[in-house]
Amino acid sequence: MLILSRKKDESIIIGDNIEISIVDIKGDHVKLGIKAPRNVKVYRQEVYAAIQEQNEEALKSVSEVTLPELDL
């Protein structure tokens, strides 16, 4: 993991078109600003984990369904 130190109003650039800025720092909370193309999905880690879990559950339920055989 790359670890960088930034101060308020400083930013980092990822690739050519993603910018993450430190908007505010209060106590142990950091507010980030993210500029990214619309096709780049940005999630908080806990939301991403919940989505992955739901996708895995959906995949399990689909694999448990028995499809009827086709008459050829």
Predicted model as a PDB file, atoms N, CA, C, CB and O in Angstrom, pLDDT in the B-factor column:
MODEL        1                                                                  
ATOM      1  N   MET A   1       0.849  -1.178   0.000  1.00 96.00           N  
ATOM      2  CA  MET A   1       0.000   0.000   0.000  1.00 96.00           C  
ATOM      3  C   MET A   1       0.895   1.242   0.000  1.00 96.00           C  
ATOM      4  CB  MET A   1      -0.967  -0.002   1.229  1.00 96.00           C  
ATOM      5  O   MET A   1       1.828   1.364   0.794  1.00 96.00           O  
ATOM      6  N   LEU A   2       0.588   2.128  -0.889  1.00 96.00           N  
ATOM      7  CA  LEU A   2       1.281   3.409  -0.935  1.00 96.00           C  
ATOM      8  C   LEU A   2       0.654   4.333   0.105  1.00 96.00           C  
ATOM      9  CB  LEU A   2       1.214   4.040  -2.364  1.00 96.00           C  
ATOM     10  O   LEU A   2      -0.567   4.484   0.145  1.00 96.00           O  
ATOM     11  N   ILE A   3       1.464   4.935   0.923  1.00 97.00           N  
ATOM     12  CA  ILE A   3       0.969   5.862   1.944  1.00 97.00           C  
ATOM     13  C   ILE A   3       1.557   7.237   1.669  1.00 97.00           C  
ATOM     14  CB  ILE A   3       1.336   5.375   3.386  1.00 97.00           C  
ATOM     15  O   ILE A   3       2.773   7.396   1.563  1.00 97.00           O  
ATOM     16  N   LEU A   4       0.676   8.231   1.555  1.00 97.00           N  
ATOM     17  CA  LEU A   4       1.101   9.601   1.285  1.00 97.00           C  
ATOM     18  C   LEU A   4       0.582  10.516   2.383  1.00 97.00           C  
ATOM     19  CB  LEU A   4       0.603  10.074  -0.102  1.00 97.00           C  
ATOM     20  O   LEU A   4      -0.488  10.274   2.941  1.00 97.00           O  
ATOM     21  N   SER A   5       1.322  11.548   2.691  1.00 96.00           N  
ATOM     22  CA  SER A   5       0.866  12.568   3.633  1.00 96.00           C  
ATOM     23  C   SER A   5       0.382  13.769   2.841  1.00 96.00           C  
ATOM     24  CB  SER A   5       1.999  12.974   4.629  1.00 96.00           C  
ATOM     25  O   SER A   5       1.075  14.243   1.940  1.00 96.00           O  
ATOM     26  N   ARG A   6      -0.794  14.261   3.169  1.00 97.00           N  
ATOM     27  CA  ARG A   6      -1.357  15.433   2.524  1.00 97.00           C  
ATOM     28  C   ARG A   6      -1.956  16.336   3.594  1.00 97.00           C  
ATOM     29  CB  ARG A   6      -2.424  15.036   1.467  1.00 97.00           C  
ATOM     30  O   ARG A   6      -2.354  15.867   4.661  1.00 97.00           O  
ATOM     31  N   LYS A   7      -2.017  17.602   3.311  1.00 97.00           N  
ATOM     32  CA  LYS A   7      -2.652  18.573   4.196  1.00 97.00           C  
ATOM     33  C   LYS A   7      -3.961  19.014   3.548  1.00 97.00           C  
ATOM     34  CB  LYS A   7      -1.711  19.800   4.472  1.00 97.00           C  
ATOM     35  O   LYS A   7      -4.237  18.710   2.388  1.00 97.00           O  
ATOM     36  N   LYS A   8      -4.756  19.737   4.328  1.00 97.00           N  
ATOM     37  CA  LYS A   8      -5.999  20.279   3.804  1.00 97.00           C  
ATOM     38  C   LYS A   8      -5.720  21.081   2.527  1.00 97.00           C  
ATOM     39  CB  LYS A   8      -6.698  21.164   4.867  1.00 97.00           C  
ATOM     40  O   LYS A   8      -4.728  21.804   2.440  1.00 97.00           O  
ATOM     41  N   ASP A   9      -6.587  20.945   1.568  1.00 98.00           N  
ATOM     42  CA  ASP A   9      -6.523  21.609   0.264  1.00 98.00           C  
ATOM     43  C   ASP A   9      -5.410  21.076  -0.637  1.00 98.00           C  
ATOM     44  CB  ASP A   9      -6.335  23.088   0.460  1.00 98.00           C  
ATOM     45  O   ASP A   9      -5.141  21.658  -1.688  1.00 98.00           O  
ATOM     46  N   GLU A  10      -4.762  19.988  -0.246  1.00 98.00           N  
ATOM     47  CA  GLU A  10      -3.804  19.338  -1.126  1.00 98.00           C  
ATOM     48  C   GLU A  10      -4.496  18.121  -1.744  1.00 98.00           C  
ATOM     49  CB  GLU A  10      -2.495  18.928  -0.351  1.00 98.00           C  
ATOM     50  O   GLU A  10      -5.534  17.670  -1.261  1.00 98.00           O  
ATOM     51  N   SER A  11      -3.916  17.611  -2.794  1.00 98.00           N  
ATOM     52  CA  SER A  11      -4.560  16.490  -3.473  1.00 98.00           C  
ATOM     53  C   SER A  11      -3.527  15.526  -4.015  1.00 98.00           C  
ATOM     54  CB  SER A  11      -5.457  16.987  -4.601  1.00 98.00           C  
ATOM     55  O   SER A  11      -2.325  15.789  -3.997  1.00 98.00           O  
ATOM     56  N   ILE A  12      -4.031  14.402  -4.497  1.00 98.00           N  
ATOM     57  CA  ILE A  12      -3.212  13.444  -5.227  1.00 98.00           C  
ATOM     58  C   ILE A  12      -3.917  13.167  -6.554  1.00 98.00           C  
ATOM     59  CB  ILE A  12      -2.987  12.117  -4.399  1.00 98.00           C  
ATOM     60  O   ILE A  12      -5.128  13.351  -6.680  1.00 98.00           O  
ATOM     61  N   ILE A  13      -3.155  12.729  -7.518  1.00 98.00           N  
ATOM     62  CA  ILE A  13      -3.694  12.392  -8.834  1.00 98.00           C  
ATOM     63  C   ILE A  13      -3.457  10.902  -9.072  1.00 98.00           C  
ATOM     64  CB  ILE A  13      -3.033  13.263  -9.967  1.00 98.00           C  
ATOM     65  O   ILE A  13      -2.355  10.397  -8.860  1.00 98.00           O  
ATOM     66  N   ILE A  14      -4.495  10.213  -9.512  1.00 97.00           N  
ATOM     67  CA  ILE A  14      -4.387   8.799  -9.868  1.00 97.00           C  
ATOM     68  C   ILE A  14      -4.618   8.693 -11.367  1.00 97.00           C  
ATOM     69  CB  ILE A  14      -5.414   7.910  -9.062  1.00 97.00           C  
ATOM     70  O   ILE A  14      -5.653   9.109 -11.887  1.00 97.00           O  
ATOM     71  N   GLY A  15      -3.639   8.132 -12.039  1.00 96.00           N  
ATOM     72  CA  GLY A  15      -3.743   8.055 -13.498  1.00 96.00           C  
ATOM     73  C   GLY A  15      -3.747   9.459 -14.075  1.00 96.00           C  
ATOM     74  O   GLY A  15      -3.136  10.376 -13.527  1.00 96.00           O  
ATOM     75  N   ASP A  16      -4.446   9.608 -15.190  1.00 97.00           N  
ATOM     76  CA  ASP A  16      -4.492  10.916 -15.850  1.00 97.00           C  
ATOM     77  C   ASP A  16      -5.730  11.721 -15.496  1.00 97.00           C  
ATOM     78  CB  ASP A  16      -4.429  10.738 -17.339  1.00 97.00           C  
ATOM     79  O   ASP A  16      -5.798  12.912 -15.802  1.00 97.00           O  
ATOM     80  N   ASN A  17      -6.726  11.085 -14.848  1.00 96.00           N  
ATOM     81  CA  ASN A  17      -7.986  11.813 -14.718  1.00 96.00           C  
ATOM     82  C   ASN A  17      -8.744  11.596 -13.408  1.00 96.00           C  
ATOM     83  CB  ASN A  17      -8.865  11.440 -15.833  1.00 96.00           C  
ATOM     84  O   ASN A  17      -9.949  11.837 -13.348  1.00 96.00           O  
ATOM     85  N   ILE A  18      -8.063  11.150 -12.374  1.00 98.00           N  
ATOM     86  CA  ILE A  18      -8.709  11.021 -11.069  1.00 98.00           C  
ATOM     87  C   ILE A  18      -7.930  11.864 -10.069  1.00 98.00           C  
ATOM     88  CB  ILE A  18      -8.781   9.523 -10.610  1.00 98.00           C  
ATOM     89  O   ILE A  18      -6.721  11.702  -9.900  1.00 98.00           O  
ATOM     90  N   GLU A  19      -8.650  12.770  -9.408  1.00 98.00           N  
ATOM     91  CA  GLU A  19      -8.019  13.641  -8.414  1.00 98.00           C  
ATOM     92  C   GLU A  19      -8.755  13.469  -7.093  1.00 98.00           C  
ATOM     93  CB  GLU A  19      -8.033  15.139  -8.874  1.00 98.00           C  
ATOM     94  O   GLU A  19      -9.982  13.554  -7.037  1.00 98.00           O  
ATOM     95  N   ILE A  20      -7.998  13.230  -6.041  1.00 98.00           N  
ATOM     96  CA  ILE A  20      -8.563  13.106  -4.697  1.00 98.00           C  
ATOM     97  C   ILE A  20      -7.977  14.225  -3.853  1.00 98.00           C  
ATOM     98  CB  ILE A  20      -8.262  11.694  -4.063  1.00 98.00           C  
ATOM     99  O   ILE A  20      -6.760  14.326  -3.695  1.00 98.00           O  
ATOM    100  N   SER A  21      -8.854  15.065  -3.313  1.00 98.00           N  
ATOM    101  CA  SER A  21      -8.426  16.235  -2.539  1.00 98.00           C  
ATOM    102  C   SER A  21      -8.828  16.092  -1.079  1.00 98.00           C  
ATOM    103  CB  SER A  21      -9.025  17.522  -3.129  1.00 98.00           C  
ATOM    104  O   SER A  21      -9.852  15.486  -0.763  1.00 98.00           O  
ATOM    105  N   ILE A  22      -8.027  16.647  -0.205  1.00 98.00           N  
ATOM    106  CA  ILE A  22      -8.383  16.730   1.205  1.00 98.00           C  
ATOM    107  C   ILE A  22      -9.174  18.026   1.375  1.00 98.00           C  
ATOM    108  CB  ILE A  22      -7.101  16.692   2.145  1.00 98.00           C  
ATOM    109  O   ILE A  22      -8.609  19.118   1.299  1.00 98.00           O  
ATOM    110  N   VAL A  23     -10.462  17.905   1.602  1.00 98.00           N  
ATOM    111  CA  VAL A  23     -11.348  19.062   1.695  1.00 98.00           C  
ATOM    112  C   VAL A  23     -11.373  19.613   3.112  1.00 98.00           C  
ATOM    113  CB  VAL A  23     -12.764  18.690   1.249  1.00 98.00           C  
ATOM    114  O   VAL A  23     -11.359  20.826   3.323  1.00 98.00           O  
ATOM    115  N   ASP A  24     -11.410  18.685   4.099  1.00 98.00           N  
ATOM    116  CA  ASP A  24     -11.491  19.150   5.483  1.00 98.00           C  
ATOM    117  C   ASP A  24     -10.965  18.062   6.410  1.00 98.00           C  
ATOM    118  CB  ASP A  24     -12.949  19.535   5.859  1.00 98.00           C  
ATOM    119  O   ASP A  24     -11.056  16.875   6.098  1.00 98.00           O  
ATOM    120  N   ILE A  25     -10.426  18.462   7.528  1.00 97.00           N  
ATOM    121  CA  ILE A  25      -9.945  17.531   8.557  1.00 97.00           C  
ATOM    122  C   ILE A  25     -10.467  18.032   9.893  1.00 97.00           C  
ATOM    123  CB  ILE A  25      -8.363  17.419   8.562  1.00 97.00           C  
ATOM    124  O   ILE A  25     -10.180  19.157  10.303  1.00 97.00           O  
ATOM    125  N   LYS A  26     -11.236  17.185  10.568  1.00 97.00           N  
ATOM    126  CA  LYS A  26     -11.730  17.517  11.906  1.00 97.00           C  
ATOM    127  C   LYS A  26     -11.530  16.303  12.792  1.00 97.00           C  
ATOM    128  CB  LYS A  26     -13.236  17.951  11.876  1.00 97.00           C  
ATOM    129  O   LYS A  26     -12.161  15.266  12.585  1.00 97.00           O  
ATOM    130  N   GLY A  27     -10.654  16.428  13.780  1.00 96.00           N  
ATOM    131  CA  GLY A  27     -10.380  15.294  14.661  1.00 96.00           C  
ATOM    132  C   GLY A  27      -9.874  14.117  13.859  1.00 96.00           C  
ATOM    133  O   GLY A  27      -8.878  14.226  13.144  1.00 96.00           O  
ATOM    134  N   ASP A  28     -10.566  12.974  13.978  1.00 96.00           N  
ATOM    135  CA  ASP A  28     -10.143  11.784  13.236  1.00 96.00           C  
ATOM    136  C   ASP A  28     -10.958  11.576  11.957  1.00 96.00           C  
ATOM    137  CB  ASP A  28     -10.258  10.553  14.124  1.00 96.00           C  
ATOM    138  O   ASP A  28     -10.961  10.482  11.392  1.00 96.00           O  
ATOM    139  N   HIS A  29     -11.648  12.624  11.501  1.00 96.00           N  
ATOM    140  CA  HIS A  29     -12.423  12.536  10.269  1.00 96.00           C  
ATOM    141  C   HIS A  29     -11.761  13.377   9.171  1.00 96.00           C  
ATOM    142  CB  HIS A  29     -13.882  13.003  10.508  1.00 96.00           C  
ATOM    143  O   HIS A  29     -11.359  14.518   9.396  1.00 96.00           O  
ATOM    144  N   VAL A  30     -11.663  12.795   8.010  1.00 96.00           N  
ATOM    145  CA  VAL A  30     -11.101  13.475   6.846  1.00 96.00           C  
ATOM    146  C   VAL A  30     -12.181  13.513   5.774  1.00 96.00           C  
ATOM    147  CB  VAL A  30      -9.799  12.757   6.325  1.00 96.00           C  
ATOM    148  O   VAL A  30     -12.754  12.477   5.436  1.00 96.00           O  
ATOM    149  N   LYS A  31     -12.462  14.680   5.244  1.00 98.00           N  
ATOM    150  CA  LYS A  31     -13.440  14.806   4.165  1.00 98.00           C  
ATOM    151  C   LYS A  31     -12.670  14.880   2.851  1.00 98.00           C  
ATOM    152  CB  LYS A  31     -14.363  16.071   4.361  1.00 98.00           C  
ATOM    153  O   LYS A  31     -11.795  15.727   2.669  1.00 98.00           O  
ATOM    154  N   LEU A  32     -13.019  13.968   1.939  1.00 98.00           N  
ATOM    155  CA  LEU A  32     -12.327  13.878   0.655  1.00 98.00           C  
ATOM    156  C   LEU A  32     -13.207  14.422  -0.461  1.00 98.00           C  
ATOM    157  CB  LEU A  32     -11.924  12.425   0.355  1.00 98.00           C  
ATOM    158  O   LEU A  32     -14.427  14.264  -0.440  1.00 98.00           O  
ATOM    159  N   GLY A  33     -12.582  15.051  -1.416  1.00 98.00           N  
ATOM    160  CA  GLY A  33     -13.248  15.418  -2.657  1.00 98.00           C  
ATOM    161  C   GLY A  33     -12.665  14.563  -3.768  1.00 98.00           C  
ATOM    162  O   GLY A  33     -11.447  14.408  -3.864  1.00 98.00           O  
ATOM    163  N   ILE A  34     -13.519  14.017  -4.597  1.00 98.00           N  
ATOM    164  CA  ILE A  34     -13.057  13.107  -5.648  1.00 98.00           C  
ATOM    165  C   ILE A  34     -13.551  13.606  -6.999  1.00 98.00           C  
ATOM    166  CB  ILE A  34     -13.550  11.656  -5.388  1.00 98.00           C  
ATOM    167  O   ILE A  34     -14.751  13.780  -7.209  1.00 98.00           O  
ATOM    168  N   LYS A  35     -12.627  13.828  -7.894  1.00 98.00           N  
ATOM    169  CA  LYS A  35     -12.964  14.155  -9.275  1.00 98.00           C  
ATOM    170  C   LYS A  35     -12.551  12.957 -10.116  1.00 98.00           C  
ATOM    171  CB  LYS A  35     -12.255  15.487  -9.762  1.00 98.00           C  
ATOM    172  O   LYS A  35     -11.376  12.595 -10.180  1.00 98.00           O  
ATOM    173  N   ALA A  36     -13.543  12.352 -10.758  1.00 97.00           N  
ATOM    174  CA  ALA A  36     -13.264  11.178 -11.583  1.00 97.00           C  
ATOM    175  C   ALA A  36     -14.265  11.143 -12.725  1.00 97.00           C  
ATOM    176  CB  ALA A  36     -13.328   9.862 -10.744  1.00 97.00           C  
ATOM    177  O   ALA A  36     -15.354  11.706 -12.606  1.00 97.00           O  
ATOM    178  N   PRO A  37     -13.919  10.496 -13.823  1.00 97.00           N  
ATOM    179  CA  PRO A  37     -14.884  10.335 -14.917  1.00 97.00           C  
ATOM    180  C   PRO A  37     -16.117   9.599 -14.414  1.00 97.00           C  
ATOM    181  CB  PRO A  37     -14.249   9.573 -16.108  1.00 97.00           C  
ATOM    182  O   PRO A  37     -16.035   8.817 -13.467  1.00 97.00           O  
ATOM    183  N   ARG A  38     -17.264   9.849 -15.049  1.00 96.00           N  
ATOM    184  CA  ARG A  38     -18.528   9.246 -14.621  1.00 96.00           C  
ATOM    185  C   ARG A  38     -18.501   7.722 -14.680  1.00 96.00           C  
ATOM    186  CB  ARG A  38     -19.663   9.765 -15.478  1.00 96.00           C  
ATOM    187  O   ARG A  38     -19.227   7.059 -13.940  1.00 96.00           O  
ATOM    188  N   ASN A  39     -17.670   7.165 -15.554  1.00 96.00           N  
ATOM    189  CA  ASN A  39     -17.631   5.706 -15.680  1.00 96.00           C  
ATOM    190  C   ASN A  39     -16.807   5.031 -14.586  1.00 96.00           C  
ATOM    191  CB  ASN A  39     -17.076   5.327 -17.028  1.00 96.00           C  
ATOM    192  O   ASN A  39     -16.773   3.803 -14.514  1.00 96.00           O  
ATOM    193  N   VAL A  40     -16.150   5.805 -13.744  1.00 95.00           N  
ATOM    194  CA  VAL A  40     -15.382   5.244 -12.630  1.00 95.00           C  
ATOM    195  C   VAL A  40     -16.300   5.184 -11.410  1.00 95.00           C  
ATOM    196  CB  VAL A  40     -14.089   6.100 -12.329  1.00 95.00           C  
ATOM    197  O   VAL A  40     -16.810   6.207 -10.954  1.00 95.00           O  
ATOM    198  N   LYS A  41     -16.499   3.993 -10.898  1.00 95.00           N  
ATOM    199  CA  LYS A  41     -17.361   3.810  -9.734  1.00 95.00           C  
ATOM    200  C   LYS A  41     -16.556   4.096  -8.472  1.00 95.00           C  
ATOM    201  CB  LYS A  41     -17.956   2.371  -9.697  1.00 95.00           C  
ATOM    202  O   LYS A  41     -15.441   3.602  -8.307  1.00 95.00           O  
ATOM    203  N   VAL A  42     -17.133   4.896  -7.589  1.00 96.00           N  
ATOM    204  CA  VAL A  42     -16.473   5.256  -6.342  1.00 96.00           C  
ATOM    205  C   VAL A  42     -17.407   4.875  -5.194  1.00 96.00           C  
ATOM    206  CB  VAL A  42     -16.111   6.788  -6.305  1.00 96.00           C  
ATOM    207  O   VAL A  42     -18.549   5.332  -5.141  1.00 96.00           O  
ATOM    208  N   TYR A  43     -16.927   4.047  -4.289  1.00 96.00           N  
ATOM    209  CA  TYR A  43     -17.722   3.593  -3.149  1.00 96.00           C  
ATOM    210  C   TYR A  43     -16.917   3.734  -1.871  1.00 96.00           C  
ATOM    211  CB  TYR A  43     -18.177   2.133  -3.340  1.00 96.00           C  
ATOM    212  O   TYR A  43     -15.689   3.644  -1.881  1.00 96.00           O  
ATOM    213  N   ARG A  44     -17.628   3.958  -0.761  1.00 96.00           N  
ATOM    214  CA  ARG A  44     -16.984   3.765   0.530  1.00 96.00           C  
ATOM    215  C   ARG A  44     -16.737   2.268   0.679  1.00 96.00           C  
ATOM    216  CB  ARG A  44     -17.862   4.334   1.717  1.00 96.00           C  
ATOM    217  O   ARG A  44     -17.510   1.459   0.166  1.00 96.00           O  
ATOM    218  N   GLN A  45     -15.674   1.896   1.371  1.00 97.00           N  
ATOM    219  CA  GLN A  45     -15.277   0.490   1.472  1.00 97.00           C  
ATOM    220  C   GLN A  45     -16.410  -0.381   2.003  1.00 97.00           C  
ATOM    221  CB  GLN A  45     -14.056   0.350   2.371  1.00 97.00           C  
ATOM    222  O   GLN A  45     -16.623  -1.480   1.492  1.00 97.00           O  
ATOM    223  N   GLU A  46     -17.147   0.083   3.019  1.00 97.00           N  
ATOM    224  CA  GLU A  46     -18.198  -0.745   3.597  1.00 97.00           C  
ATOM    225  C   GLU A  46     -19.358  -0.937   2.616  1.00 97.00           C  
ATOM    226  CB  GLU A  46     -18.706  -0.120   4.899  1.00 97.00           C  
ATOM    227  O   GLU A  46     -19.998  -1.988   2.621  1.00 97.00           O  
ATOM    228  N   VAL A  47     -19.629   0.045   1.793  1.00 97.00           N  
ATOM    229  CA  VAL A  47     -20.675  -0.083   0.777  1.00 97.00           C  
ATOM    230  C   VAL A  47     -20.220  -1.076  -0.296  1.00 97.00           C  
ATOM    231  CB  VAL A  47     -21.007   1.305   0.141  1.00 97.00           C  
ATOM    232  O   VAL A  47     -21.002  -1.919  -0.735  1.00 97.00           O  
ATOM    233  N   TYR A  48     -18.972  -0.977  -0.710  1.00 97.00           N  
ATOM    234  CA  TYR A  48     -18.429  -1.899  -1.713  1.00 97.00           C  
ATOM    235  C   TYR A  48     -18.495  -3.337  -1.208  1.00 97.00           C  
ATOM    236  CB  TYR A  48     -16.974  -1.523  -2.065  1.00 97.00           C  
ATOM    237  O   TYR A  48     -18.875  -4.239  -1.955  1.00 97.00           O  
ATOM    238  N   ALA A  49     -18.123  -3.560   0.067  1.00 97.00           N  
ATOM    239  CA  ALA A  49     -18.159  -4.904   0.644  1.00 97.00           C  
ATOM    240  C   ALA A  49     -19.595  -5.432   0.661  1.00 97.00           C  
ATOM    241  CB  ALA A  49     -17.567  -4.899   2.077  1.00 97.00           C  
ATOM    242  O   ALA A  49     -19.818  -6.607   0.369  1.00 97.00           O  
ATOM    243  N   ALA A  50     -20.570  -4.583   0.997  1.00 97.00           N  
ATOM    244  CA  ALA A  50     -21.975  -5.010   1.019  1.00 97.00           C  
ATOM    245  C   ALA A  50     -22.451  -5.383  -0.380  1.00 97.00           C  
ATOM    246  CB  ALA A  50     -22.868  -3.900   1.602  1.00 97.00           C  
ATOM    247  O   ALA A  50     -23.175  -6.365  -0.543  1.00 97.00           O  
ATOM    248  N   ILE A  51     -22.062  -4.623  -1.376  1.00 96.00           N  
ATOM    249  CA  ILE A  51     -22.435  -4.920  -2.764  1.00 96.00           C  
ATOM    250  C   ILE A  51     -21.842  -6.260  -3.186  1.00 96.00           C  
ATOM    251  CB  ILE A  51     -21.957  -3.793  -3.718  1.00 96.00           C  
ATOM    252  O   ILE A  51     -22.528  -7.080  -3.797  1.00 96.00           O  
ATOM    253  N   GLN A  52     -20.580  -6.483  -2.866  1.00 96.00           N  
ATOM    254  CA  GLN A  52     -19.925  -7.755  -3.214  1.00 96.00           C  
ATOM    255  C   GLN A  52     -20.639  -8.927  -2.550  1.00 96.00           C  
ATOM    256  CB  GLN A  52     -18.438  -7.736  -2.794  1.00 96.00           C  
ATOM    257  O   GLN A  52     -20.850  -9.965  -3.176  1.00 96.00           O  
ATOM    258  N   GLU A  53     -21.011  -8.757  -1.274  1.00 96.00           N  
ATOM    259  CA  GLU A  53     -21.698  -9.827  -0.556  1.00 96.00           C  
ATOM    260  C   GLU A  53     -23.054 -10.123  -1.204  1.00 96.00           C  
ATOM    261  CB  GLU A  53     -21.883  -9.448   0.929  1.00 96.00           C  
ATOM    262  O   GLU A  53     -23.423 -11.286  -1.365  1.00 96.00           O  
ATOM    263  N   GLN A  54     -23.794  -9.078  -1.575  1.00 95.00           N  
ATOM    264  CA  GLN A  54     -25.089  -9.270  -2.229  1.00 95.00           C  
ATOM    265  C   GLN A  54     -24.923  -9.953  -3.579  1.00 95.00           C  
ATOM    266  CB  GLN A  54     -25.805  -7.928  -2.403  1.00 95.00           C  
ATOM    267  O   GLN A  54     -25.729 -10.807  -3.948  1.00 95.00           O  
ATOM    268  N   ASN A  55     -23.889  -9.584  -4.314  1.00 94.00           N  
ATOM    269  CA  ASN A  55     -23.628 -10.224  -5.609  1.00 94.00           C  
ATOM    270  C   ASN A  55     -23.314 -11.708  -5.434  1.00 94.00           C  
ATOM    271  CB  ASN A  55     -22.464  -9.522  -6.330  1.00 94.00           C  
ATOM    272  O   ASN A  55     -23.781 -12.538  -6.215  1.00 94.00           O  
ATOM    273  N   GLU A  56     -22.520 -12.046  -4.406  1.00 93.00           N  
ATOM    274  CA  GLU A  56     -22.197 -13.448  -4.157  1.00 93.00           C  
ATOM    275  C   GLU A  56     -23.446 -14.232  -3.767  1.00 93.00           C  
ATOM    276  CB  GLU A  56     -21.133 -13.565  -3.058  1.00 93.00           C  
ATOM    277  O   GLU A  56     -23.631 -15.363  -4.217  1.00 93.00           O  
ATOM    278  N   GLU A  57     -24.310 -13.641  -2.932  1.00 92.00           N  
ATOM    279  CA  GLU A  57     -25.557 -14.303  -2.547  1.00 92.00           C  
ATOM    280  C   GLU A  57     -26.460 -14.516  -3.759  1.00 92.00           C  
ATOM    281  CB  GLU A  57     -26.292 -13.481  -1.479  1.00 92.00           C  
ATOM    282  O   GLU A  57     -27.067 -15.577  -3.904  1.00 92.00           O  
ATOM    283  N   ALA A  58     -26.548 -13.520  -4.618  1.00 90.00           N  
ATOM    284  CA  ALA A  58     -27.369 -13.639  -5.822  1.00 90.00           C  
ATOM    285  C   ALA A  58     -26.827 -14.736  -6.729  1.00 90.00           C  
ATOM    286  CB  ALA A  58     -27.422 -12.299  -6.579  1.00 90.00           C  
ATOM    287  O   ALA A  58     -27.596 -15.504  -7.307  1.00 90.00           O  
ATOM    288  N   LEU A  59     -25.515 -14.811  -6.853  1.00 88.00           N  
ATOM    289  CA  LEU A  59     -24.889 -15.837  -7.683  1.00 88.00           C  
ATOM    290  C   LEU A  59     -25.161 -17.229  -7.124  1.00 88.00           C  
ATOM    291  CB  LEU A  59     -23.379 -15.595  -7.788  1.00 88.00           C  
ATOM    292  O   LEU A  59     -25.407 -18.163  -7.888  1.00 88.00           O  
ATOM    293  N   LYS A  60     -25.121 -17.382  -5.796  1.00 87.00           N  
ATOM    294  CA  LYS A  60     -25.408 -18.682  -5.172  1.00 87.00           C  
ATOM    295  C   LYS A  60     -26.850 -19.095  -5.439  1.00 87.00           C  
ATOM    296  CB  LYS A  60     -25.144 -18.628  -3.649  1.00 87.00           C  
ATOM    297  O   LYS A  60     -27.111 -20.256  -5.751  1.00 87.00           O  
ATOM    298  N   SER A  61     -27.788 -18.159  -5.321  1.00 83.00           N  
ATOM    299  CA  SER A  61     -29.196 -18.506  -5.524  1.00 83.00           C  
ATOM    300  C   SER A  61     -29.460 -18.894  -6.971  1.00 83.00           C  
ATOM    301  CB  SER A  61     -30.099 -17.337  -5.121  1.00 83.00           C  
ATOM    302  O   SER A  61     -30.303 -19.752  -7.229  1.00 83.00           O  
ATOM    303  N   VAL A  62     -28.765 -18.287  -7.910  1.00 78.00           N  
ATOM    304  CA  VAL A  62     -28.923 -18.628  -9.323  1.00 78.00           C  
ATOM    305  C   VAL A  62     -28.350 -20.017  -9.583  1.00 78.00           C  
ATOM    306  CB  VAL A  62     -28.230 -17.575 -10.225  1.00 78.00           C  
ATOM    307  O   VAL A  62     -28.945 -20.800 -10.324  1.00 78.00           O  
ATOM    308  N   SER A  63     -27.208 -20.331  -8.984  1.00 73.00           N  
ATOM    309  CA  SER A  63     -26.588 -21.632  -9.230  1.00 73.00           C  
ATOM    310  C   SER A  63     -27.382 -22.767  -8.601  1.00 73.00           C  
ATOM    311  CB  SER A  63     -25.167 -21.643  -8.697  1.00 73.00           C  
ATOM    312  O   SER A  63     -27.223 -23.920  -9.000  1.00 73.00           O  
ATOM    313  N   GLU A  64     -28.243 -22.462  -7.614  1.00 75.00           N  
ATOM    314  CA  GLU A  64     -29.057 -23.486  -6.972  1.00 75.00           C  
ATOM    315  C   GLU A  64     -30.324 -23.800  -7.758  1.00 75.00           C  
ATOM    316  CB  GLU A  64     -29.421 -23.051  -5.574  1.00 75.00           C  
ATOM    317  O   GLU A  64     -30.985 -24.803  -7.490  1.00 75.00           O  
ATOM    318  N   VAL A  65     -30.664 -22.962  -8.716  1.00 73.00           N  
ATOM    319  CA  VAL A  65     -31.860 -23.182  -9.516  1.00 73.00           C  
ATOM    320  C   VAL A  65     -31.568 -24.263 -10.546  1.00 73.00           C  
ATOM    321  CB  VAL A  65     -32.325 -21.870 -10.205  1.00 73.00           C  
ATOM    322  O   VAL A  65     -30.569 -24.196 -11.262  1.00 73.00           O  
ATOM    323  N   THR A  66     -32.447 -25.263 -10.619  1.00 75.00           N  
ATOM    324  CA  THR A  66     -32.286 -26.324 -11.597  1.00 75.00           C  
ATOM    325  C   THR A  66     -33.106 -25.974 -12.826  1.00 75.00           C  
ATOM    326  CB  THR A  66     -32.712 -27.698 -11.015  1.00 75.00           C  
ATOM    327  O   THR A  66     -34.321 -25.795 -12.748  1.00 75.00           O  
ATOM    328  N   LEU A  67     -32.447 -25.881 -13.929  1.00 74.00           N  
ATOM    329  CA  LEU A  67     -33.125 -25.543 -15.166  1.00 74.00           C  
ATOM    330  C   LEU A  67     -33.665 -26.818 -15.827  1.00 74.00           C  
ATOM    331  CB  LEU A  67     -32.169 -24.791 -16.122  1.00 74.00           C  
ATOM    332  O   LEU A  67     -33.002 -27.854 -15.796  1.00 74.00           O  
ATOM    333  N   PRO A  68     -34.854 -26.750 -16.419  1.00 79.00           N  
ATOM    334  CA  PRO A  68     -35.382 -27.927 -17.118  1.00 79.00           C  
ATOM    335  C   PRO A  68     -34.553 -28.212 -18.365  1.00 79.00           C  
ATOM    336  CB  PRO A  68     -36.869 -27.721 -17.497  1.00 79.00           C  
ATOM    337  O   PRO A  68     -33.996 -27.307 -18.988  1.00 79.00           O  
ATOM    338  N   GLU A  69     -34.488 -29.493 -18.710  1.00 84.00           N  
ATOM    339  CA  GLU A  69     -33.748 -29.858 -19.914  1.00 84.00           C  
ATOM    340  C   GLU A  69     -34.579 -29.531 -21.145  1.00 84.00           C  
ATOM    341  CB  GLU A  69     -33.371 -31.356 -19.897  1.00 84.00           C  
ATOM    342  O   GLU A  69     -35.808 -29.590 -21.116  1.00 84.00           O  
ATOM    343  N   LEU A  70     -33.907 -29.196 -22.200  1.00 84.00           N  
ATOM    344  CA  LEU A  70     -34.579 -28.863 -23.449  1.00 84.00           C  
ATOM    345  C   LEU A  70     -34.750 -30.117 -24.300  1.00 84.00           C  
ATOM    346  CB  LEU A  70     -33.791 -27.787 -24.222  1.00 84.00           C  
ATOM    347  O   LEU A  70     -33.854 -30.960 -24.356  1.00 84.00           O  
ATOM    348  N   ASP A  71     -35.887 -30.240 -24.956  1.00 82.00           N  
ATOM    349  CA  ASP A  71     -36.100 -31.322 -25.923  1.00 82.00           C  
ATOM    350  C   ASP A  71     -35.541 -30.871 -27.260  1.00 82.00           C  
ATOM    351  CB  ASP A  71     -37.620 -31.700 -26.047  1.00 82.00           C  
ATOM    352  O   ASP A  71     -36.007 -29.886 -27.834  1.00 82.00           O  
ATOM    353  N   LEU A  72     -34.561 -31.576 -27.745  1.00 76.00           N  
ATOM    354  CA  LEU A  72     -33.966 -31.198 -29.034  1.00 76.00           C  
ATOM    355  C   LEU A  72     -34.333 -32.169 -30.113  1.00 76.00           C  
ATOM    356  CB  LEU A  72     -32.463 -31.109 -28.927  1.00 76.00           C  
ATOM    357  O   LEU A  72     -33.917 -32.004 -31.260  1.00 76.00           O  
TER     358      LEU A  72                                                      
ENDMDL                                                                          
END                                                                             
